[in-house]
Amino acid sequence: MSPDSLPVIDLSSLSSPDTDQNGNSVLAGQLGKAFENEGFAYLINVPLTFGHKEVFDQASQFFQLPEAEKLRLAKQTFQRNNPNTYRGSQLVSDVPPSSSFFPVQAGSDNLKEGFEIGPSEPLVRQGRARGSIDLSEANVWPAESLSPGFRERSEKLHAELQQLSSRLLSLLAMALGKVPSYFDHYLRGSVSTLRYLHYPAIIPPSPQQELCCTPHTDSGILTLLHQDVTGGLEVLSPDGHWVAAPYMPGSLVVNIGDLMAQVSGGRFRATQHRVRSTPGKERYSVPFFFEPGVDCAIRSVDRDDEEFAYGEHVLSKMRGWVEFQDVEKSSGIVERIEAVEPLMA
């Protein structure tokens, strides 16, 4: 894998009402090959109504909010008196809702701040972690007066990326020798996450950092990424070398998550990736993490493993996510990730 060797897959056929089974088979084959070999690809001519500028204007609009408003929306791990633990939730009727912001953690190799959005339609509460992590939390938002139009545009972007991901999922089913509807049950109660990220510029004389996001794999089915011109994304090649995945105008980057790698019986690769700092430059990125429902029953397409619930899988992964880890009490992070237990309605 070299910097220019990530596959480029043209999705223009998905915008055509005349796409036939043969066209879908070709596209499924291209995606399958990319995910077997690299685990990553560029997607061009994607069927979205949002251009890159509009997406990053959205991100910038949020991160330019007053710090007090962003902290009002912070996860409980950063603001212990806030009620929200995952996205934002009104868990009981007399608790004011708030949303899922996490602030910059100075001195960390995960030097970023973020805001997360789930589905716009209310979800039936499916399950939660003992310790009050609720993966089905509802969205709430910054004050409209401070961020006009942000909610409406964000909900539309989430819906379009969910629809695109659903279509890609049917192509992955075909690539694995299954009917296009094979994974349709994954879509029931889907808890997919749209995340706005801001990596602040590190300005001398502040110490420079090599990384602003440490090596990791994603937890879900697949990730669709808008990255800006600053770049910095690097992908681990099969021979163990880090190679750049630079910005390509008009494209999305797509990669396979741990869940889909497992479901594919190991045919698809969940590839490690990281973000290298660019001295003196800030960076925005907007990943969309395509996820099934919390209680979705998951097993390999080969059906040679035991069934498990998606919620168990993602909560196990969250133990390694910096925004959910315990740190010194003075930092305000108090949450712990524990075992999943059923939540009865």
Phi and psi in degrees as a GROMACS rama.xvg file:
@    title "Ramachandran Plot"
@    xaxis  label "Phi"
@    yaxis  label "Psi"
@TYPE xy
-116.674  169.333  SER-2
-54.3225  -26.74  PRO-3
-106.362  18.1418  ASP-4
-103.453  -3.7009  SER-5
-62.5864  135.248  LEU-6
-60.7622  148.283  PRO-7
-115.901  119.836  VAL-8
-116.9  124.952  ILE-9
-89.561  119.212  ASP-10
-100.081  16.9479  LEU-11
-58.7342  -29.0412  SER-12
-64.7472  -23.3368  SER-13
-71.2221  -16.2282  LEU-14
-88.651  -5.56036  SER-15
-97.9013  129.515  SER-16
-69.8911  -10.5845  PRO-17
-98.2117  8.77897  ASP-18
-60.5585  126.414  THR-19
-102.796  178.018  ASP-20
-60.7482  -35.7916  GLN-21
-65.5859  -41.8419  ASN-22
-62.3152  -41.1536  GLY-23
-65.118  -36.6475  ASN-24
-64.8357  -39.6292  SER-25
-63.198  -46.6494  VAL-26
-63.9078  -40.9637  LEU-27
-60.8046  -40.1651  ALA-28
-64.4938  -40.057  GLY-29
-65.6611  -43.7632  GLN-30
-65.1866  -44.3119  LEU-31
-59.4543  -42.9581  GLY-32
-64.3305  -43.0293  LYS-33
-63.1942  -40.6831  ALA-34
-79.5931  -22.3913  PHE-35
-74.2101  -35.6427  GLU-36
-94.5669  -57.2499  ASN-37
-101.641  -31.4249  GLU-38
80.1201  -5.27975  GLY-39
-134.011  154.715  PHE-40
-161.048  159.526  ALA-41
-92.3243  140.84  TYR-42
-112.662  130.262  LEU-43
-120.571  161.042  ILE-44
54.0526  48.5325  ASN-45
-77.0237  144.58  VAL-46
-82.0869  69.9728  PRO-47
-123.859  150.23  LEU-48
-88.6938  -8.26129  THR-49
-95.7009  129.991  PHE-50
-87.3518  169.669  GLY-51
-58.2969  -42.6574  HIS-52
-59.9207  -42.9605  LYS-53
-63.398  -39.7386  GLU-54
-64.985  -45.0452  VAL-55
-76.9561  -25.8529  PHE-56
-62.52  -38.9732  ASP-57
-59.609  -49.2575  GLN-58
-60.5847  -47.1629  ALA-59
-61.0051  -39.0732  SER-60
-57.8643  -42.0302  GLN-61
-68.8786  -48.5133  PHE-62
-73.1632  -11.0807  PHE-63
-87.7795  0.210437  GLN-64
-61.9964  155.086  LEU-65
-56.2854  143.697  PRO-66
-57.3872  -36.9031  GLU-67
-62.6006  -37.2145  ALA-68
-70.4854  -40.2869  GLU-69
-63.8226  -41.495  LYS-70
-70.6975  -26.6575  LEU-71
-61.2852  -26.8306  ARG-72
-97.6004  4.7223  LEU-73
-71.109  150.665  ALA-74
-59.3026  156.28  LYS-75
-61.1818  -26.0435  GLN-76
-64.8191  -22.1832  THR-77
-107.989  -27.6745  PHE-78
-130.386  95.5231  GLN-79
-63.8312  -19.8437  ARG-80
-87.4641  -4.54073  ASN-81
-79.3452  145.665  ASN-82
-81.6356  -21.0241  PRO-83
-81.5712  139.837  ASN-84
-116.25  -19.3798  THR-85
-131.568  -65.8782  TYR-86
-114.069  -40.7552  ARG-87
146.747  133.973  GLY-88
-157.1  143.329  SER-89
-99.2315  86.8138  GLN-90
-71.3977  -33.311  LEU-91
-133.758  160.186  VAL-92
-65.2559  -25.5445  SER-93
-98.9889  11.9968  ASP-94
-102.756  123.733  VAL-95
-68.0182  137.12  PRO-96
-77.8843  158.662  PRO-97
-155.172  172.856  SER-98
-115.776  -176.474  SER-99
-99.2859  80.4024  SER-100
-101.955  141.267  PHE-101
-129.909  131.587  PHE-102
-81.8403  168.012  PRO-103
-60.7882  137.832  VAL-104
-110.591  98.0413  GLN-105
-60.1609  141.642  ALA-106
83.9658  -1.59454  GLY-107
-97.8959  151.203  SER-108
-78.4282  -1.52124  ASP-109
-106.919  70.0778  ASN-110
-88.5417  86.3124  LEU-111
-158.534  159.773  LYS-112
-122.802  153.886  GLU-113
-152.339  162.265  GLY-114
-138.744  130.466  PHE-115
-116.154  142.92  GLU-116
-132.755  131.965  ILE-117
-102.971  -165.634  GLY-118
-58.7935  147.574  PRO-119
-76.5031  -29.9566  SER-120
-78.5717  137.018  GLU-121
-58.529  138.399  PRO-122
-100.746  143.869  LEU-123
-64.5021  131.188  VAL-124
-66.1492  116.85  ARG-125
-98.5112  -37.703  GLN-126
-174.49  164.483  GLY-127
-155.917  165.488  ARG-128
-84.0297  143.053  ALA-129
-59.6673  125.472  ARG-130
109.565  5.94101  GLY-131
80.3764  15.2909  SER-132
-74.285  116.349  ILE-133
-114.639  107.3  ASP-134
-72.6518  -10.3119  LEU-135
-102.717  16.9414  SER-136
-56.5042  144.78  GLU-137
-80.7  158.675  ALA-138
-82.5452  141.463  ASN-139
-134.96  177.535  VAL-140
-140.831  163.693  TRP-141
-61.2109  157.533  PRO-142
-56.6057  131.696  ALA-143
-58.4921  -33.965  GLU-144
-65.7708  -27.1035  SER-145
-91.0141  -23.1895  LEU-146
-142.153  66.3867  SER-147
-61.5396  130.97  PRO-148
80.7906  -6.57149  GLY-149
-61.8166  -45.4136  PHE-150
-63.3018  -49.9222  ARG-151
-58.9651  -46.0272  GLU-152
-68.5482  -37.1945  ARG-153
-67.3903  -41.5669  SER-154
-63.3719  -38.4204  GLU-155
-67.4972  -42.3408  LYS-156
-62.6907  -44.0821  LEU-157
-57.9483  -46.6118  HIS-158
-63.3013  -41.1098  ALA-159
-67.9447  -39.9758  GLU-160
-69.7151  -33.7144  LEU-161
-64.5469  -42.438  GLN-162
-64.5058  -44.2687  GLN-163
-61.5425  -44.7353  LEU-164
-62.0322  -37.8852  SER-165
-62.965  -39.02  SER-166
-69.1685  -38.7785  ARG-167
-64.5922  -35.7912  LEU-168
-62.239  -39.2195  LEU-169
-65.9124  -32.916  SER-170
-71.0942  -35.4265  LEU-171
-65.6692  -37.0482  LEU-172
-59.3793  -44.296  ALA-173
-63.804  -39.953  MET-174
-63.0627  -25.9625  ALA-175
-94.6119  11.3204  LEU-176
81.1213  19.3404  GLY-177
-110.903  167.249  LYS-178
-70.7038  153.554  VAL-179
-55.965  -29.8438  PRO-180
-87.2349  7.3835  SER-181
-56.4884  -37.6207  TYR-182
-100.542  15.425  PHE-183
-58.4475  -30.6525  ASP-184
-66.9268  -17.9628  HIS-185
-64.8112  -23.7765  TYR-186
-82.3193  -15.7511  LEU-187
-72.8359  118.725  ARG-188
69.505  23.9221  GLY-189
-53.3239  135.476  SER-190
-111.128  36.1954  VAL-191
-54.2385  147.022  SER-192
-121.235  127.516  THR-193
-99.0384  125.927  LEU-194
-124.837  119.994  ARG-195
-87.3718  129.118  TYR-196
-125.559  141.246  LEU-197
-130.581  122.781  HIS-198
-104.467  105.872  TYR-199
-63.6501  151.366  PRO-200
-68.1695  140.965  ALA-201
-100.613  110.449  ILE-202
-103.412  126.697  ILE-203
-54.5633  143.959  PRO-204
-89.6845  11.5904  PRO-205
-58.2857  141.366  SER-206
-59.1583  135.673  PRO-207
-80.1422  149.417  GLN-208
-118.207  139.932  GLN-209
-67.7614  -42.0046  GLU-210
-121.574  146.865  LEU-211
-114.305  -0.517712  CYS-212
-153.292  122.073  CYS-213
-77.1638  162.781  THR-214
-58.1741  137.285  PRO-215
-163.578  165.18  HIS-216
-112.981  159.426  THR-217
-87.1571  158.737  ASP-218
-92.7286  -23.9141  SER-219
-96.4226  -143.893  GLY-220
-79.7529  -60.034  ILE-221
-154.335  164.251  LEU-222
-124.007  134.335  THR-223
-109.525  125.42  LEU-224
-121.517  125.085  LEU-225
-91.0577  120.831  HIS-226
-119.77  148.704  GLN-227
-90.0741  -177.853  ASP-228
-69.0006  -16.9146  VAL-229
-61.5468  -34.1168  THR-230
70.2503  -155.62  GLY-231
114.143  -17.2845  GLY-232
-66.7926  132.028  LEU-233
-130.499  143.621  GLU-234
-120.083  137.867  VAL-235
-81.7514  120.784  LEU-236
-75.7687  162.255  SER-237
-58.0474  -25.5364  PRO-238
-93.0772  10.1226  ASP-239
89.4254  16.1041  GLY-240
-106.858  143.515  HIS-241
-84.6588  127.135  TRP-242
-125.532  147.633  VAL-243
-73.1797  143.944  ALA-244
-119.328  78.2395  ALA-245
-69.6356  164.297  PRO-246
-57.2238  132.355  TYR-247
-121.535  117.533  MET-248
-51.3843  131.256  PRO-249
78.5598  1.07636  GLY-250
-100.921  161.859  SER-251
-111.292  149.591  LEU-252
-97.6905  135.501  VAL-253
-122.174  139.98  VAL-254
-143.925  155.803  ASN-255
-82.5981  141.286  ILE-256
-96.0124  170.148  GLY-257
-55.4613  -39.9115  ASP-258
-61.5073  -47.4306  LEU-259
-69.3608  -32.9343  MET-260
-61.5472  -42.0218  ALA-261
-69.083  -43.7001  GLN-262
-62.3421  -34.2131  VAL-263
-75.4814  0.185894  SER-264
71.3248  24.9425  GLY-265
87.4185  1.60691  GLY-266
-72.0151  -35.9702  ARG-267
-94.9239  148.141  PHE-268
-105.467  128.184  ARG-269
-90.8198  106.014  ALA-270
-94.9053  135.796  THR-271
-65.8306  142.982  GLN-272
-147.64  163.543  HIS-273
-152.365  174.107  ARG-274
-126.065  122.969  VAL-275
-88.5615  137.682  ARG-276
-66.3566  146.08  SER-277
-115.557  104.861  THR-278
-52.0165  130.153  PRO-279
79.5674  1.20613  GLY-280
-122.575  136.519  LYS-281
-84.8652  163.5  GLU-282
-140.146  140.015  ARG-283
-117.465  142.304  TYR-284
-145.826  153.653  SER-285
-134.379  91.2629  VAL-286
-85.5476  148.701  PRO-287
-118.933  116.474  PHE-288
-97.6848  108.95  PHE-289
-82.1949  118.788  PHE-290
-133.743  148.805  GLU-291
-79.0793  -172.151  PRO-292
-72.4467  156.471  GLY-293
-56.6182  -41.838  VAL-294
-95.5784  9.38805  ASP-295
-59.501  129.387  CYS-296
-78.7654  122.237  ALA-297
-115.472  136.044  ILE-298
-158.746  164.261  ARG-299
-62.9987  148.974  SER-300
-62.166  -22.9232  VAL-301
-79.6864  -11.1702  ASP-302
55.1982  37.8776  ARG-303
-111.357  16.3938  ASP-304
-133.643  172.267  ASP-305
-80.8126  145.63  GLU-306
-71.1163  144.304  GLU-307
-145.399  161.502  PHE-308
-88.6054  143.071  ALA-309
-58.7684  -38.0007  TYR-310
-56.9779  -39.1734  GLY-311
-61.7327  -42.2763  GLU-312
-62.965  -50.2701  HIS-313
-72.7833  -33.8164  VAL-314
-68.217  -32.2722  LEU-315
-64.4843  -41.9999  SER-316
-63.7681  -34.5453  LYS-317
-64.7152  -19.5848  MET-318
-60.0252  -24.6735  ARG-319
-97.9817  0.967756  GLY-320
-88.8243  128.054  TRP-321
-60.5759  -32.8009  VAL-322
-75.1766  -2.3059  GLU-323
-121.208  4.95833  PHE-324
-87.8527  150.969  GLN-325
-70.5173  139.059  ASP-326
-134.005  -170.092  VAL-327
-57.9079  142.88  GLU-328
-54.101  -31.3306  LYS-329
-63.7236  -21.366  SER-330
-82.7625  -11.5656  SER-331
89.0037  0.942077  GLY-332
-89.5429  115.416  ILE-333
-123.823  -8.64269  VAL-334
-77.6417  149.233  GLU-335
-126.513  144.804  ARG-336
-95.2195  123.624  ILE-337
-124.415  -168.739  GLU-338
-69.4278  153.412  ALA-339
-75.6388  140.724  VAL-340
-134.576  149.907  GLU-341
-62.0445  147.078  PRO-342
-116.908  110.353  LEU-343
-82.3039  139.115  MET-344
